[in-house]
Amino acid sequence: MTKTLQHKLELGDGIYTVADISEILQLPTAKVRRWLAAYWNQYSWTIDRSVAVSFQALVEFYVLYHLGEAGIPTKAVIRAKTALSEWFNTPFPFAQKKIVENIQTDQYRIYLEFEGHIVSLDGTKQLNLEFIRQFFHKLDFDQESIALRFWPRGKEKSIVVDPQRQFGHPVIGTSNIYPETIYGLYQGGESIPFICSAYDLVEKEVQDAIEYCKAA
């Protein structure tokens, strides 16, 4: 594993490749690869020739992706990211709830207003803030409003992405079982009651794992 620039990978950060990000966030692989090249060459690592990022970068990526889809120039987003990183002393400001909650939009501008600071992000399209707000409803935060874990299908489902468990790979509920493991058995013809018994899961957890893998 090689590291670029100064961001150090630590246990509990999670490790997410382009394929992982595309699967977890349900975004096109080609766009994920292009946006990673634009924003995170300084906060990424090369693992077996694949670019990988941490959990905080995964969360921030979703926000910046939608800012880009709203037509905001890459340079404008990078300027905003740099300014907010300095104010809040974090390389991933858009992974913080208190910052994202203060994104505002009108017919002409997208801007951030926080504690007297205003950062304007002029786009060519209207930003759909509901996408970002729905995404943040699927996150758990610590006491400093920094993202801790992500529930890809919503908190009513059993699949969770937690950088403290299994290197951040999606797992089922409180177990360390991968959804793909369950889905592979299901595709192989095993019954849901059998899978529940074999892996000590309830039927809803098995159904949630199958649903997650089908969506991915």
Phi, psi and omega in degrees: 000130177245149184247139176257138180053230197242001180277124186260128177286130180233156178302131181098355178284333188083155179226118185230119176274178178303316180296320179297313182298315180300317181291310186292318183267356179057052179237154181299134183301317182298319179290323177300314181298318182293319182288327176296320179296327182283325191248329194237026176298337180268352180234033182230168178230159174256119182237113182050046177070009177247141177285138179224149180228172181273176180297319180298321177293324177301314180295312182297326181304317182300317180294312182293328176301314182287330173297319178293321178295337177278002175090013179284127181300145180306317181298323180293319179293319179296320177299316179295317179298318180295315180297314181293325177298320179290317181296321187253004175055051179212141177286347184232070183296329182280007172260007180255129184301318185294336177277311184296326179297343182256014170287128180237155178214146172226194185293339188244334188225156165240128184212160177246131177232118183210122176048047176087350179265138176233124176243119182265136177234100184275119180249175179259351180226164177285131178280129176272093182296338183297326177301314182290319180295319177296321178299316183289338173293340181269005182254148167258145182236156174274186185293342178261014177067024176266136184300131181254313182208162187229136177251095189306323182257013182099157186288348176280351178260170189265350186274128183226144175250109184233114183299344179276353184232132176051040180058024177088003178292143177305134179228172183260117174052229181270001180273177172248029182272131179284140175303325181297328178298313180293318182295323178297320177294318180297316178295331180282359175102002179287144181282155179298316177302321179296315181298318178302315182292317184292327185246009178055049178242157173271163185301321181299320180296320178293315179298319180296320179295317179295317179297317180299313183292324177295319179294322181289000000 
